[in-house]
């Protein structure tokens, strides 16, 4: 039984179009969509270059964004390119597109998220189109690949409509979020001072869906934990499928129709930075990671963040990064030219990631040790984690239990790393060490032992004694988020 499973750290998001057939007033892509400098569509040759880079870097799928990506005039050719390079597509759409394209999409679809507004904002024709397209996509792609989503942009919004959609469309997964600010703040978004109020509305919406038969209900972007009570924090956790998104978001790489790099629509604007400035997609992503991590952990959203334990232990970034970005803050070519050290550092890190993602573990170990020995700086902890994993994957028996335990101490991601080590040790036949690492991870969780549910599940699977196995299975069920329990019982 091979238990280790590695999760890719980022997903390139390609903006296939810069136009949309809807005008949502809360749209956080408003700055991009209103720009006169963007190509209306990404050229096929450029998209093919991106897919080739994905293939070379071990990236299995990308996300399609826009605008409305399914309005691209060469969509059939885009699908053929994806098939040629065996790259899947996650699709963000408003659901209003020609239904004939759905069957062509079937071989390349990873998943689809359909953003849904209130019924009175659509014409009868458009609403019928959304229903028809969701139904057909579910039929062809499967229930577990099609979800719908709601963005809450007003205290007065009656969110019950999303439950009606979910029931009528027979959709089992719904994403819930509140609207976040575009850098220009020209969209309708929730002011930071009202995030706490809107969390209550979002949370009640999630519970409404959950209590009415929707199997998979979850939040998307993070909320500032200081604005929530202890019960609300636990409630937030209960409806998360991704541990990281409780208090912080991930950094992604967006690529525009002009082949420029960008981050999330709500994050720091990038102004005319070509992808060609970087040696790889992973290089561009690592560069953005450095910039966003500086914003996350060195720029407090408010003064009280500076002394907040959640911020100082990297459990909460202070809400959406959009609340931290000032009106005159952006990244341009002058910034790149004056930060060449960051470009070089990002490339060295990116080269390591690519080696790991391509399964070149021995080469990763060698390159990591070379960089570490020739650098005055301490390498990123995530790269150290991959270094240890690489040694375990190559069955390096010199990786001692003591060494692994030492690495878990003073670690922001102790639970996920303990689980990785435990699974790999078990795969290598070191069951006693695997169990010891799982125990260590649980003990280091301290007052957040409920978040150690995956370690309890691991112990329930590897314990040879049936009574012990059942004890940990019960503990797993007791500590798992409600959302996970519902899937377990389904």
C-alpha positions, 0 to 999 in steps of 0.5 A, a space after each residue: 500500500 503506497 500511502 505518500 501523495 504529493 500535492 503540486 504547489 501551484 497551478 498556472 492560470 491562463 487568461 484565454 480572453 480579456 472580455 466577458 459577456 457578463 458585467 458583474 459589478 463585484 468582479 475583481 478582474 475589473 482592472 484587467 477587463 477594462 484595460 485597453 492594452 490587453 489582447 482580446 484573446 491569447 494567440 494559439 502559438 503563445 498558448 502552445 508555448 505555455 503547454 510545452 513549458 508545462 510538459 517540461 516542468 511536470 505540470 499536469 493541468 492549468 486553469 482557464 480564466 478570462 474574461 469568459 474563457 469559453 468565448 475564445 474564437 479558437 477554442 476547438 484548436 485550444 482543445 486540440 493543443 491540450 490533447 496534444 500535450 496531455 495537459 488538463 484544464 480547470 475551467 472558471 466560467 459564468 456558464 453562458 456559452 454555446 453548448 456544442 463545445 461541451 462534448 469537445 471539452 470532455 477529454 481535457 477537463 480537470 474540473 469546472 466552476 460555474 459562477 452563479 448570480 441571482 436569477 433576477 440578474 439574468 435574462 430567461 435565455 441566459 438562465 436557461 443556457 446556464 441550466 442546460 450547460 451545467 446539466 450537460 457538463 455533469 452528464 459528460 464530466 461527472 458529478 465530482 467535476 462540476 461545481 457552482 459558486 456564489 460571491 456575496 457582495 452585499 449585506 442585503 443579498 438573499 443567498 438562498 438562490 444558490 441552494 435553489 440552483 444546487 437542487 435544481 441542477 443536482 449539483 453536489 459541490 458549492 463554493 462560497 466567498 465574499 467579494 474582495 477588492 480589485 487593486 483599483 477598488 472600483 469593483 463592489 467589494 466588502 470593506 475590511 471593517 465589514 468582513 466580520 459581518 459578512 463572514 456571518 452571512 457567508 457562514 450561514 450560507 454554507 450551513 444552509 447548503 450543508 443542512 439541505 443535502 449539498 455534500 461538498 460545501 466550502 469557503 474559498 479565500 481566507 478570512 482574518 482570524 482576529 475578527 472571528 470568535 473561537 467558535 467561528 474559527 472552528 466553524 471556518 475550519 469545519 468547512 475547509 477542504 484545504 488546511 492552508 486556506 483557513 488563514 492564508 491563500 496560496 500564490 498562483 501564477 497568472 498569464 495574461 492574453 499578452 503573455 505577461 505574468 501576473 498574480 491573483 486579480 486582487 493582489 499586487 498588480 504586475 505591469 507589463 512583465 513578460 513571461 519571457 523574463 523568466 526561465 520557466 513557469 516555475 521561475 515566474 511563480 517563485 518570483 511572485 511567491 517571494 513578493 507575496 510572502 513579503 506582503 503576507 508576513 511583513 506588511 500587517 493589514 492593521 497595527 494589531 497584526 504585529 503582535 498577533 500570534 496568528 500572524 507571527 506563526 503564519 496561520 493568518 495573513 490578515 485576510 485577502 492580500 487585496 486589503 494590503 495593497 496600496 493604490 501606488 503599489 505595483 511591480 514593473 520592469 524597473 522593479 525587476 531590473 533593480 531586484 536581479 538578486 531576487 530573480 536569480 534566487 527565484 531561478 535557483 529555487 525554481 530549478 529545484 522544484 522542477 527537478 522534484 516535480 519531474 521525479 529526478 530525486 537524486 539530481 534534486 538532492 545533489 543540486 540542493 546540497 550544492 546550493 546550500 553549501 555555496 550560499 550564505 542564505 538558509 534555503 526556503 523551508 519548503 525546499 528543505 522539506 522536498 530535500 528530505 522527501 527526496 532522500 526518503 523516496 530514494 530510500 536513504 536509510 541515513 535519514 534518522 527518526 531523530 533528524 525528522 523529529 528535529 525538523 518538525 520543531 519550530 515548523 509552521 507546517 508541522 502537521 502536513 510535513 509529519 504526515 508526509 514523513 509518516 507515509 513515506 516511512 511506512 512505504 519504506 517499511 519503517 512502520 515503527 518510525 512512521 508511527 513515532 513521527 505521527 505521534 510527534 506531529 500530534 503532540 506538536 499540534 498542541 491546542 489544535 489537535 483537531 487539525 491532526 485528523 489526517 494523522 489519526 487516519 494514518 494511524 488507524 490504517 497502519 496499526 496492526 492491532 485491531 483495537 488500536 486501529 479502531 481507537 484511532 479511526 474514532 479519533 479521526 472521525 471525531 476530529 475531522 472537519 464536518 465537510 470531510 465527515 459528510 463525504 465519509 458518510 456519503 
